[in-house]
Amino acid sequence: MADYDVKDMGLAKKGMNRIEWAAMDMPVLESIKKRFKKEKPLKGITVGACLHVTTETANLMETLRLGGADVRLCASNPLSTQDDVASACVKYFKVPTFAIKGEDNKTYYKHINQAIGSGPQVTMDDGADMVSLLHTKKKNLMPKVIGGTEETTTGVIRLKAMAADGVLGYPIVAVNDAMTKHFFDNRYGTGQSTIDGILRATNRLIAGSVFVVCGYGWCGKGLAKNAAGIGAKVIVTEVDPLKALEAVMDGYDVMPIREAAAIGDIFVTVTGDINVIHKSCFSRMKDGAIIANSGHFNSEIDIPALEKMAKKKREVRDYVMEYTLSASRRVYLLGEGRLINLASAEGHPSQVMDMSFANQALCAEYMVKNAKKLEKTVYGVPEKIDRKIAELKLRAMGTTIDKLTAEQKKYLESWEMGT
Ligand SMILES: NC(=O)c1ccc[n+]([C@@H]2O[C@H](COP(=O)([O-])OP(=O)(O)OC[C@H]3O[C@@H](n4cnc5c(N)ncnc54)[C@H](O)[C@@H]3O)[C@@H](O)[C@H]2O)c1
């Protein structure tokens, strides 16, 4: 049995059943898994994976393992682990796994340390906490690392800041930046699963409510569309005039958060920024307002300020904390302000994670083949990989498209022909 720290090994069978259920909707990753099993492109490579421990992640771990890698896994958020999946990874895939849903910060970092073990050659991160630990407290292991991959927007921002400061110690591929990742995972995945998280936590009717989306990036667009689709009146807050203009043209009300604070029923941050919902917002909110975050870190909401302002605090349902601000006003924070789609629901549907994790597997293979040629900076996903994944996904969905004729190809490459 692998080295591990999970909640309960008795949950492994349930976890395995759910992992198999997810695999049915991950045909692209399945095809890579089959090839990896035959070709072993990651033979003997140690991988340190710091990802949300979900059914889809388990399928990715199995793909890497069948490809010959020696994988260790920990969570990329203290509240996103699915405990049954963590134990299944240990029991059925023999992947050393260190993750327990609801772990405190100290345990969270202890687990990242355990997943780092005696040093990975490839890091596979979601939010860059593992990379950051390697560059600070585990510097001695840095010479072993040849390269890495990064899953999310916030992680890519942190890594680009490290590269700009000249401190990034090895090349990393920004999986998030693939079209087949953020276009689908961030937009359709976060869009749907954030609503799922809010519904599971609160069982509230969204129709007719005023739903405030903070941030109109890839995640925000998907969230606004899903909320509007089930009858919410959507307000968008932004700091970027282009994104704000896009939200206006898409039909939403756009205003500053201070104004939205007074009229919203449900607030969700998806910005990757800090203190987007702050002290003066809480004091303007209506009695019963619900606040959640689906961005990577819980710092999008100024929770310390809310804690200070509250006269009383109690948990009224799983993942719902009531803060009494005055005799007539209570606000409700969901899932400790951590990504609500993973805290109270199951994260993105497998169909989108199929593409995100196909990118992860192919980029790990790319890194192993090319690391020596790469600089210590952040790279985009090679276009060839992105297009291949789109092709495979379309094929799996039974959708065929047209091909350019020779005449069209020539026309599109030339400039001579006009009106
Ligand atoms: N919950 C999940 O499963 C999940 C999935 C993917 C990404 N994420 C995370 O969600 C966050 C957003 O990702 P994205 O891909 O949409 O990023 P993005 O860069 O496309 O969009 C972020 C938007 O927020 C806006 N913004 C920044 N500060 C703001 C502020 N103070 N008020 C209002 N708007 C502000 C920016 O202008 C930008 O338009 C990141 O932290 C990312 O890591 C979470």
The ligand as a MOL file (V3000), in Angstrom:
LIG
                    3D

  0  0  0     0  0            999 V3000
M  V30 BEGIN CTAB
M  V30 COUNTS 44 48 0 0 0
M  V30 BEGIN ATOM
M  V30 1 N -13.6500 27.6500 -9.3250 0
M  V30 2 C -12.9240 27.0390 -10.2260 0
M  V30 3 O -12.9950 25.8400 -10.3990 0
M  V30 4 C -12.0200 27.8450 -11.1010 0
M  V30 5 C -11.7520 27.4300 -12.4270 0
M  V30 6 C -10.9500 28.2310 -13.2270 0
M  V30 7 C -10.3800 29.3910 -12.7050 0
M  V30 8 N -10.6280 29.7220 -11.3900 0 CHG=1
M  V30 9 C -10.0800 30.9390 -10.7840 0
M  V30 10 O -11.0430 31.9790 -10.9680 0
M  V30 11 C -10.3880 33.2580 -11.0040 0
M  V30 12 C -10.7750 33.9840 -12.2970 0
M  V30 13 O -10.2930 33.2570 -13.4150 0
M  V30 14 P -10.5830 33.7500 -14.9160 0
M  V30 15 O -9.9820 32.7280 -15.7990 0
M  V30 16 O -12.0120 34.1300 -15.0840 0 CHG=-1
M  V30 17 O -9.6660 35.0810 -14.9420 0
M  V30 18 P -9.7530 36.3160 -15.9560 0
M  V30 19 O -8.4450 36.9950 -15.8700 0
M  V30 20 O -10.2610 35.8620 -17.2850 0
M  V30 21 O -10.9090 37.2420 -15.3150 0
M  V30 22 C -10.7930 37.9310 -14.1090 0
M  V30 23 C -11.6010 39.2240 -14.2610 0
M  V30 24 O -11.7250 39.8450 -12.9850 0
M  V30 25 C -11.6190 41.2470 -13.1780 0
M  V30 26 N -11.2760 41.8990 -11.9070 0
M  V30 27 C -10.0510 42.0060 -11.2950 0
M  V30 28 N -10.1700 42.7020 -10.1480 0
M  V30 29 C -11.4820 43.0360 -10.0180 0
M  V30 30 C -12.2190 43.7360 -9.0520 0
M  V30 31 N -11.6430 44.2790 -7.9690 0
M  V30 32 N -13.5600 43.8910 -9.2380 0
M  V30 33 C -14.1820 43.3740 -10.3290 0
M  V30 34 N -13.5140 42.6980 -11.2940 0
M  V30 35 C -12.1890 42.5170 -11.1400 0
M  V30 36 C -10.5470 41.3970 -14.2670 0
M  V30 37 O -10.6230 42.6540 -14.8920 0
M  V30 38 C -10.9080 40.2380 -15.1910 0
M  V30 39 O -11.8040 40.6360 -16.2180 0
M  V30 40 C -8.9060 32.9450 -10.8720 0
M  V30 41 O -8.5380 33.0190 -9.5170 0
M  V30 42 C -8.8000 31.5040 -11.3550 0
M  V30 43 O -7.6540 30.8670 -10.8900 0
M  V30 44 C -11.4480 28.9930 -10.6030 0
M  V30 END ATOM
M  V30 BEGIN BOND
M  V30 1 1 1 2
M  V30 2 2 2 3
M  V30 3 1 2 4
M  V30 4 1 4 5
M  V30 5 2 4 44
M  V30 6 2 5 6
M  V30 7 1 6 7
M  V30 8 2 7 8
M  V30 9 1 8 9
M  V30 10 1 8 44
M  V30 11 1 9 10
M  V30 12 1 9 42
M  V30 13 1 10 11
M  V30 14 1 11 12
M  V30 15 1 11 40
M  V30 16 1 12 13
M  V30 17 1 13 14
M  V30 18 2 14 15
M  V30 19 1 14 16
M  V30 20 1 14 17
M  V30 21 1 17 18
M  V30 22 2 18 19
M  V30 23 1 18 20
M  V30 24 1 18 21
M  V30 25 1 21 22
M  V30 26 1 22 23
M  V30 27 1 23 24
M  V30 28 1 23 38
M  V30 29 1 24 25
M  V30 30 1 25 26
M  V30 31 1 25 36
M  V30 32 1 26 27
M  V30 33 1 26 35
M  V30 34 2 27 28
M  V30 35 1 28 29
M  V30 36 1 29 30
M  V30 37 2 29 35
M  V30 38 1 30 31
M  V30 39 2 30 32
M  V30 40 1 32 33
M  V30 41 2 33 34
M  V30 42 1 34 35
M  V30 43 1 36 37
M  V30 44 1 36 38
M  V30 45 1 38 39
M  V30 46 1 40 41
M  V30 47 1 40 42
M  V30 48 1 42 43
M  V30 END BOND
M  V30 END CTAB
M  END
